[in-house]
Amino acid sequence: MKISIITATSNSQNFIGSNINSINDQTYKNYEHIIIDNNSQDNTLEIIKNNGKNVKIISEKDNGIYDAFNKGIDLSTGEIISIINSDDYFADKKVLEEVSKVFNNYDVDIVYGDLKYVKRGNINKNVRYWKSNPYIPNSFQNGWAPPHPTFFVKKKIYENLGKYKLNLGNSSDFELMFRFLEKNNIKSFYLNKLMVIMRTGGVSNKNYLDIIKQNIVVLDILNIKNNIPKIIKFCLFKLFNRLKQFIQK
């Protein structure tokens, strides 16, 4: 079972090396790494060419990170799609191997796991740990979502249900996971392990104003923007879930 790993880059020379190395080191070798580059002007492309294995590179102007992800999905030849940002990396060498075992042994179309945030300038400094759990219906309305960088999906699901929407800003990944899991009841499996390490300060967690805007869009996606009791419930559960991440770090 071939896994297509998709990474979007844009002047990513500081971190793309660790991303590539974590993929090169995987014990499972039936993969391709598709990198969609937004016309980087630094040494990103040179680092990719010198270090990447099984890599396909497209360097051209895109319309944001989700447009790049969609391009990668279109170019992919694997049965499984993985999305991992340029400043993120796999937590150990067996992530792809263990994910492939789940897909081979269980009748599921989605696999996800846990994620750890580390300080952008010091990966030895843990910030918080995103401990996920098996999907339960209506969890999204309670402020739950799986960590997007750990979200492995069979390509046929994208083909049947669509890719990332480009009009939702940084909430496009939330909408896609909500659409797959909640709206269409796609069968999933929670792999109880740390899968991806994410540096703070990326596209989805730059500042508090961006996070507020993102949550307003999320309320609209959930169709609860005008329902005050549901908004309060959503916010309280999400706050509780976030606080747990800092405690579990």
C-alpha positions as CSV (number, residue, x, y, z in Angstrom):
1,M,0.0,0.0,0.0
2,K,1.7,3.2,-1.2
3,I,1.6,6.3,0.9
4,S,1.7,9.8,-0.7
5,I,3.1,12.3,1.7
6,I,2.3,15.9,0.7
7,T,4.3,19.0,2.0
8,A,3.8,22.6,1.1
9,T,6.8,24.8,1.2
10,S,7.4,28.6,1.0
11,N,10.9,29.9,1.9
12,S,11.2,26.9,4.3
13,Q,15.0,26.5,4.4
14,N,15.2,26.6,8.2
15,F,13.0,23.5,8.7
16,I,12.4,21.5,5.6
17,G,15.6,19.5,6.3
18,S,14.2,17.9,9.4
19,N,10.9,17.2,7.6
20,I,12.7,15.4,4.8
21,N,15.0,13.5,7.2
22,S,12.1,12.2,9.3
23,I,10.6,10.8,6.0
24,N,13.8,9.4,4.7
25,D,14.3,7.5,8.0
26,Q,11.0,5.7,7.9
27,T,11.2,1.9,8.0
28,Y,8.3,1.7,5.6
29,K,9.7,2.6,2.1
30,N,6.6,2.3,-0.1
31,Y,6.0,6.0,-0.2
32,E,6.4,9.1,-2.4
33,H,7.1,12.6,-1.1
34,I,5.3,15.3,-3.1
35,I,6.5,18.8,-2.3
36,I,4.5,21.8,-3.6
37,D,6.7,24.9,-3.4
38,N,5.4,28.4,-3.6
39,N,8.3,29.9,-5.7
40,S,10.7,29.9,-2.7
41,Q,13.5,32.4,-3.0
42,D,15.8,31.0,-0.4
43,N,17.6,27.6,-0.4
44,T,14.5,25.5,0.1
45,L,14.7,23.8,-3.4
46,E,18.4,23.1,-3.1
47,I,17.9,21.4,0.3
48,I,15.1,19.3,-1.1
49,K,17.1,18.3,-4.2
50,N,20.2,17.4,-2.1
51,N,18.4,15.5,0.6
52,G,15.0,14.2,-0.6
53,K,14.3,10.6,-1.6
54,N,11.3,9.5,-3.7
55,V,10.5,13.2,-4.1
56,K,8.4,15.0,-6.7
57,I,8.8,18.8,-6.7
58,I,6.5,21.4,-8.2
59,S,7.6,25.0,-7.7
60,E,5.1,27.6,-8.8
61,K,2.9,30.3,-7.4
62,D,-0.1,28.9,-5.4
63,N,-3.1,30.4,-3.8
64,G,-2.2,29.4,-0.2
65,I,-1.3,26.2,1.6
66,Y,-4.6,24.4,1.0
67,D,-4.3,25.1,-2.7
68,A,-0.9,23.5,-2.5
69,F,-2.3,20.5,-0.7
70,N,-5.0,20.0,-3.4
71,K,-2.3,20.1,-6.1
72,G,-0.4,17.5,-4.2
73,I,-3.5,15.3,-3.9
74,D,-4.0,15.6,-7.7
75,L,-0.4,14.5,-8.3
76,S,-0.4,11.6,-5.9
77,T,-0.2,8.0,-7.0
78,G,-0.6,6.3,-3.6
79,E,-3.6,4.8,-2.0
80,I,-3.1,6.7,1.2
81,I,-2.6,10.5,1.5
82,S,-0.6,12.1,4.3
83,I,-0.4,15.9,4.8
84,I,2.6,17.2,6.8
85,N,3.7,20.8,6.9
86,S,7.3,21.8,6.1
87,D,8.1,22.7,9.7
88,D,6.7,19.5,11.1
89,Y,8.2,16.0,11.2
90,F,7.4,12.4,12.0
91,A,8.0,11.5,15.7
92,D,9.8,8.3,15.0
93,K,10.9,5.9,12.3
94,K,7.9,3.6,12.4
95,V,5.0,6.0,11.9
96,L,4.4,5.0,8.3
97,E,4.9,1.3,9.1
98,E,2.3,1.3,11.9
99,V,-0.2,3.4,9.9
100,S,0.1,0.9,7.0
101,K,-0.5,-2.0,9.3
102,V,-3.8,-0.4,10.5
103,F,-5.0,0.1,7.0
104,N,-4.1,-3.5,6.1
105,N,-5.6,-5.1,9.1
106,Y,-8.8,-3.0,9.7
107,D,-11.6,-1.9,7.5
108,V,-11.1,1.8,7.8
109,D,-10.4,4.8,5.5
110,I,-8.9,7.2,8.0
111,V,-6.1,6.8,10.6
112,Y,-4.9,9.5,13.0
113,G,-3.0,9.8,16.2
114,D,-1.3,12.2,18.7
115,L,0.7,15.3,18.1
116,K,3.3,17.2,20.2
117,Y,4.0,20.9,20.0
118,V,7.6,22.1,20.6
119,K,9.1,25.5,20.7
120,R,9.9,26.8,17.3
121,G,13.5,27.7,18.2
122,N,14.1,24.7,20.5
123,I,12.6,21.3,19.7
124,N,13.7,20.0,23.0
125,K,11.3,22.4,24.7
126,N,7.8,20.8,24.9
127,V,4.9,23.2,24.7
128,R,1.8,20.9,24.7
129,Y,0.7,17.4,23.9
130,W,-2.4,16.8,21.8
131,K,-3.7,13.5,23.0
132,S,-6.5,12.4,20.7
133,N,-9.0,9.6,21.1
134,P,-11.4,7.5,18.9
135,Y,-14.0,9.5,17.1
136,I,-17.4,9.8,18.7
137,P,-20.4,11.2,16.8
138,N,-21.0,14.9,17.4
139,S,-17.6,15.4,18.9
140,F,-16.8,18.3,16.7
141,Q,-19.6,20.3,18.3
142,N,-17.9,19.7,21.6
143,G,-14.7,21.3,20.5
144,W,-13.0,18.1,19.4
145,A,-11.0,17.4,16.3
146,P,-8.1,15.1,15.4
147,P,-4.7,16.6,14.9
148,H,-4.7,17.4,11.2
149,P,-0.9,16.6,10.6
150,T,-1.6,13.0,11.8
151,F,-4.6,12.6,9.5
152,F,-4.0,9.8,7.0
153,V,-6.8,9.3,4.5
154,K,-7.4,6.9,1.6
155,K,-7.2,8.8,-1.7
156,K,-10.6,7.5,-2.8
157,I,-12.2,9.5,0.0
158,Y,-10.8,12.7,-1.5
159,E,-12.0,11.6,-4.9
160,N,-15.5,10.9,-3.6
161,L,-16.0,13.7,-1.1
162,G,-13.8,16.5,-2.4
163,K,-10.5,18.2,-1.3
164,Y,-9.8,21.3,0.7
165,K,-12.1,24.3,0.3
166,L,-10.1,27.4,-0.4
167,N,-12.5,30.0,1.0
168,L,-12.3,29.1,4.7
169,G,-8.8,30.4,5.6
170,N,-7.0,28.4,8.2
171,S,-10.2,26.4,9.0
172,S,-10.1,24.4,5.8
173,D,-8.5,21.4,7.5
174,F,-11.2,21.5,10.2
175,E,-13.9,21.6,7.6
176,L,-12.4,18.7,5.7
177,M,-12.1,16.5,8.8
178,F,-15.6,17.4,9.9
179,R,-17.0,16.6,6.4
180,F,-15.3,13.2,6.3
181,L,-15.9,12.0,9.9
182,E,-19.1,13.8,11.0
183,K,-21.1,14.4,7.8
184,N,-20.2,11.3,5.9
185,N,-19.4,8.8,8.7
186,I,-16.1,7.7,7.1
187,K,-14.7,4.8,9.2
188,S,-11.6,5.8,11.2
189,F,-9.1,4.4,13.6
190,Y,-7.3,6.2,16.4
191,L,-3.7,5.0,16.5
192,N,-2.7,5.6,20.1
193,K,0.8,6.9,19.7
194,L,2.7,10.1,19.1
195,M,2.9,10.5,15.3
196,V,4.0,14.1,14.4
197,I,5.9,16.8,16.1
198,M,4.9,20.4,15.2
199,R,6.8,23.6,15.8
200,T,4.7,26.4,17.3
201,G,4.2,29.6,15.2
202,G,3.1,27.9,12.0
203,V,0.2,28.9,9.7
204,S,-2.6,27.7,11.9
205,N,-1.2,29.1,15.2
206,K,0.5,32.4,14.5
207,N,-1.4,34.7,16.9
208,Y,-4.5,35.0,19.0
209,L,-6.3,37.2,16.5
210,D,-5.9,34.5,13.8
211,I,-7.1,31.9,16.2
212,I,-10.3,34.0,17.1
213,K,-11.0,34.5,13.4
214,Q,-10.5,30.8,12.8
215,N,-12.9,29.8,15.5
216,I,-15.6,32.1,14.1
217,V,-15.3,30.3,10.8
218,V,-15.5,27.0,12.7
219,L,-18.8,28.0,14.3
220,D,-20.2,28.7,10.9
221,I,-19.0,25.3,9.6
222,L,-20.7,23.6,12.5
223,N,-23.9,25.7,11.8
224,I,-24.0,26.9,15.4
225,K,-23.0,30.5,14.9
226,N,-26.4,31.8,16.0
227,N,-27.0,29.3,18.8
228,I,-25.6,30.8,22.0
229,P,-25.9,27.7,24.3
230,K,-24.1,25.6,21.7
231,I,-21.4,28.3,21.2
232,I,-20.8,28.4,25.0
233,K,-20.7,24.6,25.1
234,F,-18.3,24.5,22.2
235,C,-16.0,27.1,23.7
236,L,-15.9,25.6,27.2
237,F,-15.1,22.1,25.9
238,K,-12.5,23.4,23.5
239,L,-10.8,25.4,26.3
240,F,-10.9,22.3,28.5
241,N,-9.3,20.2,25.8
242,R,-6.6,22.8,25.2
243,L,-5.8,23.1,28.9
244,K,-5.3,19.3,29.1
245,Q,-2.7,19.5,26.3
246,F,-0.6,21.8,28.4
247,I,-0.9,19.5,31.4
248,Q,-0.1,16.4,29.4
249,K,3.1,17.9,27.8
